[in-house]
């Protein structure tokens, strides 16, 4: 039986999160979506999210599949 959880990210997750986000950015670029670029999000952002305790990961069977930030900050867009 598979186990899927959402939990706060930790410092050990940062490299794997970066890889997941790089895969997402590549897919977005290939599909003409320019919301993110090669510079955003980056490791500095991930470390700040971790420090602020706002970064969360979706984990299935021990593998990080997704990353999200949960906070009360809204872009002006």
DSSP file (Angstrom, degrees, kcal/mol; ACC not computed):
  #  RESIDUE AA STRUCTURE BP1 BP2  ACC     N-H-->O    O-->H-N    N-H-->O    O-->H-N    TCO  KAPPA ALPHA  PHI   PSI    X-CA   Y-CA   Z-CA
    1    1 A X              0   0    0      0, 0.0     2,-0.1     0, 0.0     0, 0.0   0.000 360.0 360.0 360.0 133.1    0.0    0.0    0.0
    2    2 A X        -     0   0    0     58,-0.0     2,-0.5    59,-0.0    58,-0.0  -0.470 360.0-146.0 -79.3 150.9    1.4    3.4   -0.9
    3    3 A X        -     0   0    0     -2,-0.1    58,-2.7     2,-0.0     2,-0.5  -0.974  15.8-176.7-119.7 122.4    1.8    6.1    1.7
    4    4 A X  E     +A   60   0A   0     -2,-0.5     2,-0.3    56,-0.2    56,-0.2  -0.977  11.3 163.4-121.2 128.4    1.3    9.7    0.7
    5    5 A X  E     -A   59   0A   0     54,-2.6    54,-3.1    -2,-0.5     2,-0.5  -0.954  31.9-140.2-138.6 157.7    1.8   12.6    3.2
    6    6 A X  E     +A   58   0A   0     -2,-0.3     2,-0.3    52,-0.2    52,-0.2  -0.989  37.2 160.0-113.8 129.3    2.3   16.3    3.2
    7    7 A X  E     -A   57   0A   0     50,-2.2    50,-2.9    -2,-0.5     2,-0.1  -0.944  45.8 -82.3-143.7 163.3    4.8   17.5    5.8
    8    8 A X  E     -A   56   0A   0     -2,-0.3    48,-0.3    48,-0.2     2,-0.1  -0.399  52.0-114.3 -63.1 142.9    7.1   20.5    6.5
    9    9 A X        -     0   0    0     46,-2.8     2,-0.3    -2,-0.1    46,-0.1  -0.402  31.2-158.2 -74.1 157.8   10.3   20.4    4.5
   10   10 A X    >>  -     0   0    0     -2,-0.1     3,-2.0     1,-0.0     4,-0.6  -0.854  34.8 -96.2-131.6 171.2   13.6   20.0    6.3
   11   11 A X  G >4 S+     0   0    0      1,-0.3     3,-0.8    -2,-0.3     4,-0.3   0.795 121.2  60.6 -61.0 -28.8   17.1   20.9    5.4
   12   12 A X  G 34 S+     0   0    0      1,-0.2     4,-0.3     2,-0.1    -1,-0.3   0.701 101.0  56.7 -69.9 -18.0   17.8   17.3    4.2
   13   13 A X  G <> S+     0   0    0     -3,-2.0     4,-2.8     1,-0.2     3,-0.4   0.666  79.7  91.5 -83.8 -18.2   15.1   17.8    1.6
   14   14 A X  H <X S+     0   0    0     -3,-0.8     4,-2.5    -4,-0.6    -1,-0.2   0.834  85.5  46.9 -56.7 -43.6   16.5   20.9   -0.1
   15   15 A X  H  > S+     0   0    0     -4,-0.3     4,-1.9    -3,-0.2    -1,-0.3   0.911 115.6  46.1 -64.4 -41.2   18.6   19.2   -2.8
   16   16 A X  H  > S+     0   0    0     -3,-0.4     4,-2.4    -4,-0.3    -2,-0.2   0.886 112.0  51.4 -69.2 -37.9   15.7   16.9   -3.8
   17   17 A X  H  X S+     0   0    0     -4,-2.8     4,-2.8     1,-0.2     5,-0.2   0.929 108.1  52.6 -61.9 -44.8   13.2   19.8   -3.8
   18   18 A X  H  X S+     0   0    0     -4,-2.5     4,-2.3    -5,-0.3    -2,-0.2   0.900 109.5  49.1 -58.7 -41.1   15.6   21.7   -6.1
   19   19 A X  H  X S+     0   0    0     -4,-1.9     4,-2.2     2,-0.2    -1,-0.2   0.927 111.0  49.2 -64.3 -45.1   15.7   18.8   -8.5
   20   20 A X  H  X S+     0   0    0     -4,-2.4     4,-2.2     1,-0.2    -2,-0.2   0.930 113.0  47.4 -59.2 -46.1   11.9   18.5   -8.5
   21   21 A X  H  X S+     0   0    0     -4,-2.8     4,-2.8     1,-0.2    -1,-0.2   0.868 109.1  53.5 -66.7 -35.7   11.5   22.2   -9.1
   22   22 A X  H  X S+     0   0    0     -4,-2.3     4,-2.3    -5,-0.2    -1,-0.2   0.897 108.8  50.0 -64.5 -38.7   14.1   22.1  -11.9
   23   23 A X  H  X S+     0   0    0     -4,-2.2     4,-2.2     2,-0.2    -2,-0.2   0.913 111.9  48.2 -62.9 -42.6   12.1   19.3  -13.6
   24   24 A X  H  X S+     0   0    0     -4,-2.2     4,-2.7     2,-0.2    -2,-0.2   0.929 110.6  50.7 -63.7 -45.6    8.9   21.4  -13.3
   25   25 A X  H  X S+     0   0    0     -4,-2.8     4,-2.5     1,-0.2    -2,-0.2   0.907 110.1  50.2 -60.4 -42.1   10.6   24.5  -14.7
   26   26 A X  H  X S+     0   0    0     -4,-2.3     4,-2.4     1,-0.2    -1,-0.2   0.927 111.9  47.8 -60.8 -45.4   11.9   22.5  -17.7
   27   27 A X  H  X S+     0   0    0     -4,-2.2     4,-1.2     1,-0.2    -2,-0.2   0.901 111.3  50.7 -63.2 -41.4    8.4   21.1  -18.3
   28   28 A X  H  <>S+     0   0    0     -4,-2.7     5,-3.1     2,-0.2     3,-0.4   0.926 110.7  48.4 -62.6 -45.1    6.9   24.6  -18.0
   29   29 A X  H ><5S+     0   0    0     -4,-2.5     3,-1.8     1,-0.2    -2,-0.2   0.920 109.2  53.0 -61.9 -44.1    9.4   26.1  -20.5
   30   30 A X  H 3<5S+     0   0    0     -4,-2.4    -1,-0.2     1,-0.3    -2,-0.2   0.768 111.2  48.1 -62.0 -25.2    8.8   23.2  -23.0
   31   31 A X  T 3<5S-     0   0    0     -4,-1.2    -1,-0.3    -3,-0.4    -2,-0.2   0.214 120.3-107.2-101.9  14.3    5.1   24.0  -22.8
   32   32 A X  T < 5S+     0   0    0     -3,-1.8     2,-0.6     1,-0.2    -3,-0.2   0.706  72.3 140.8  72.6  20.9    5.5   27.7  -23.3
   33   33 A X      < -     0   0    0     -5,-3.1     3,-0.3    -6,-0.2    -1,-0.2  -0.869  27.4-177.8 -99.2 119.0    4.7   28.7  -19.7
   34   34 A X        +     0   0    0     -2,-0.6    -1,-0.1     1,-0.2    -5,-0.1   0.013  46.4 114.4-108.3  28.9    7.0   31.5  -18.5
   35   35 A X  S    S+     0   0    0     -7,-0.0     2,-0.3   -10,-0.0    -1,-0.2   0.901  85.4  25.8 -63.9 -41.0    5.8   31.8  -14.9
   36   36 A X  S    S-     0   0    0     -3,-0.3     2,-0.2   -11,-0.1     5,-0.2  -0.773  72.0-167.1-117.3 163.7    9.2   30.6  -13.6
   37   37 A X  B >   -C   40   0B   0      3,-1.3     3,-0.7    -2,-0.3   -12,-0.1  -0.730  46.8 -76.9-136.9-170.7   12.6   30.8  -15.1
   38   38 A X  T 3  S+     0   0    0      1,-0.2     3,-0.1    -2,-0.2   -12,-0.0   0.707 128.5  46.6 -66.2 -17.9   16.1   29.4  -14.6
   39   39 A X  T 3  S+     0   0    0      1,-0.2     2,-0.4     3,-0.1    -1,-0.2   0.605  96.4  92.2 -99.9 -13.7   16.6   31.8  -11.6
   40   40 A X  B <  S+C   37   0B   0     -3,-0.7    -3,-1.3     1,-0.2    -1,-0.2  -0.998  84.8  20.2-140.8 134.6   13.4   31.4   -9.7
   41   41 A X  S    S+     0   0    0     -2,-0.4    -1,-0.2    -5,-0.2     2,-0.2   0.671  90.3 163.4 -74.2 157.2   12.7   29.6   -7.6
   42   42 A X     >  -     0   0    0     -2,-0.1     4,-2.3    -3,-0.1     3,-0.3  -0.719  54.2 -85.0-132.5-179.0   16.2   28.9   -6.5
   43   43 A X  H  > S+     0   0    0      1,-0.2     4,-2.7    -2,-0.2     5,-0.2   0.841 123.8  57.6 -62.1 -34.6   18.1   27.5   -3.5
   44   44 A X  H  > S+     0   0    0      2,-0.2     4,-2.0     1,-0.2    -1,-0.2   0.919 108.6  46.8 -61.1 -42.1   18.1   30.8   -1.7
   45   45 A X  H  > S+     0   0    0     -3,-0.3     4,-2.8     2,-0.2    -2,-0.2   0.926 112.0  50.3 -64.1 -45.5   14.3   30.9   -1.9
   46   46 A X  H  X S+     0   0    0     -4,-2.3     4,-2.4     1,-0.2    -2,-0.2   0.902 110.2  49.9 -60.5 -41.5   14.1   27.3   -0.7
   47   47 A X  H  X S+     0   0    0     -4,-2.7     4,-2.6     2,-0.2    -1,-0.2   0.883 111.1  49.2 -66.2 -37.6   16.4   28.0    2.3
   48   48 A X  H  X S+     0   0    0     -4,-2.0     4,-2.9     2,-0.2    -2,-0.2   0.925 110.1  51.0 -66.1 -43.8   14.3   31.1    3.2
   49   49 A X  H  <>S+     0   0    0     -4,-2.8     5,-2.5     2,-0.2     6,-0.9   0.916 112.1  47.7 -57.6 -43.2   11.1   29.0    3.0
   50   50 A X  H ><5S+     0   0    0     -4,-2.4     3,-1.1     3,-0.2    -2,-0.2   0.939 112.5  48.3 -62.6 -47.6   12.8   26.4    5.3
   51   51 A X  H 3<5S+     0   0    0     -4,-2.6    -2,-0.2     1,-0.3    -1,-0.2   0.888 114.1  46.3 -60.0 -40.3   13.9   29.1    7.7
   52   52 A X  T 3<5S-     0   0    0     -4,-2.9    -1,-0.3    -5,-0.1    -2,-0.2   0.500 109.0-127.7 -80.1  -4.1   10.4   30.7    7.8
   53   53 A X  T < 5S+     0   0    0     -3,-1.1    -3,-0.2    -4,-0.5    -4,-0.1   0.855  78.0 116.0  58.6  38.8    8.9   27.2    8.2
   54   54 A X      < +     0   0    0     -5,-2.5    16,-2.4    -6,-0.2     2,-0.4   0.444  43.3  99.9-112.3  -4.7    6.6   27.8    5.2
   55   55 A X  E     + B   0  69A   0     -6,-0.9   -46,-2.8    14,-0.2     2,-0.3  -0.697  47.3 177.9 -89.2 134.3    7.9   25.0    2.9
   56   56 A X  E     -AB   8  68A   0     12,-3.1    12,-2.6    -2,-0.4     2,-0.4  -0.950  12.9-151.1-132.6 152.1    6.0   21.7    2.6
   57   57 A X  E     -AB   7  67A   0    -50,-2.9   -50,-2.2    -2,-0.3     2,-0.6  -0.942  13.3-137.6-124.1 146.6    6.6   18.6    0.6
   58   58 A X  E     -AB   6  66A   0      8,-2.2     7,-3.1    -2,-0.4     8,-1.3  -0.926  31.2-169.8 -97.0 120.1    4.2   16.0   -0.8
   59   59 A X  E     -AB   5  64A   0    -54,-3.1   -54,-2.6    -2,-0.6     2,-0.5  -0.946  13.1-174.1-119.7 130.5    5.9   12.7   -0.2
   60   60 A X  E >  S-AB   4  63A   0      3,-2.6     3,-1.9    -2,-0.4   -56,-0.2  -0.984  76.9 -18.4-125.8 122.3    4.8    9.3   -1.7
   61   61 A X  T 3  S-     0   0    0    -58,-2.7    -1,-0.1    -2,-0.5   -57,-0.1   0.868 129.3 -51.1  51.3  41.2    6.6    6.2   -0.6
   62   62 A X  T 3  S+     0   0    0    -59,-0.3     2,-0.5     1,-0.2    -1,-0.3   0.441 115.4 113.1  82.5  -0.3    9.5    8.2    0.7
   63   63 A X  E <   -B   60   0A   0     -3,-1.9    -3,-2.6   -47,-0.0     2,-0.5  -0.909  67.8-126.2-110.8 130.3   10.0   10.2   -2.6
   64   64 A X  E     +B   59   0A   0     -2,-0.5    -5,-0.2    -5,-0.2     3,-0.1  -0.612  33.7 168.5 -73.6 121.8    9.3   13.9   -2.8
   65   65 A X  E     +     0   0A   0     -7,-3.1     2,-0.3    -2,-0.5    -1,-0.2   0.676  60.6  11.7-104.6 -25.9    6.9   14.5   -5.6
   66   66 A X  E     -B   58   0A   0     -8,-1.3    -8,-2.2     2,-0.0     2,-0.4  -0.982  56.4-149.2-153.9 159.0    5.9   18.2   -5.0
   67   67 A X  E     +B   57   0A   0     -2,-0.3     2,-0.3   -10,-0.2   -10,-0.2  -0.986  18.7 172.9-132.7 142.1    6.8   21.3   -3.1
   68   68 A X  E     -B   56   0A   0    -12,-2.6   -12,-3.1    -2,-0.4     2,-0.5  -0.984  24.5-138.8-146.3 157.0    4.6   24.1   -1.9
   69   69 A X  E     -B   55   0A   0     -2,-0.3     2,-0.6   -14,-0.2   -14,-0.2  -0.977  14.8-164.3-116.1 129.3    4.8   27.2    0.3
   70   70 A X        +     0   0    0    -16,-2.4     2,-0.3    -2,-0.5    -2,-0.0  -0.943  35.6 120.4-116.2 110.2    1.9   27.9    2.6
   71   71 A X        -     0   0    0     -2,-0.6    -2,-0.0     2,-0.2   -17,-0.0  -0.864  68.1-106.4-151.8-176.1    1.9   31.5    4.0
   72   72 A X  S    S+     0   0    0     -2,-0.3     2,-0.4     2,-0.0    -2,-0.0   0.128  76.4 116.1-107.9  19.0   -0.4   34.5    4.0
   73   73 A X        -     0   0    0      0, 0.0     2,-0.4     0, 0.0    -2,-0.2  -0.767  44.6-167.5 -92.0 131.0    1.6   36.6    1.5
   74   74 A X        -     0   0    0     -2,-0.4     2,-0.1     2,-0.0    -2,-0.0  -0.965  20.1-124.4-120.1 134.3   -0.1   37.5   -1.8
   75   75 A X        -     0   0    0     -2,-0.4     0, 0.0     1,-0.1     0, 0.0  -0.400  23.5-122.8 -67.0 152.7    1.6   38.9   -4.9
   76   76 A X              0   0    0      1,-0.3    -1,-0.1    -2,-0.1    -2,-0.0   0.685 360.0 360.0 -71.4 -17.5    0.0   42.1   -6.1
   77   77 A X              0   0    0      0, 0.0    -1,-0.3     0, 0.0    -2,-0.1   0.508 360.0 360.0 -60.3 360.0   -0.7   40.5   -9.5
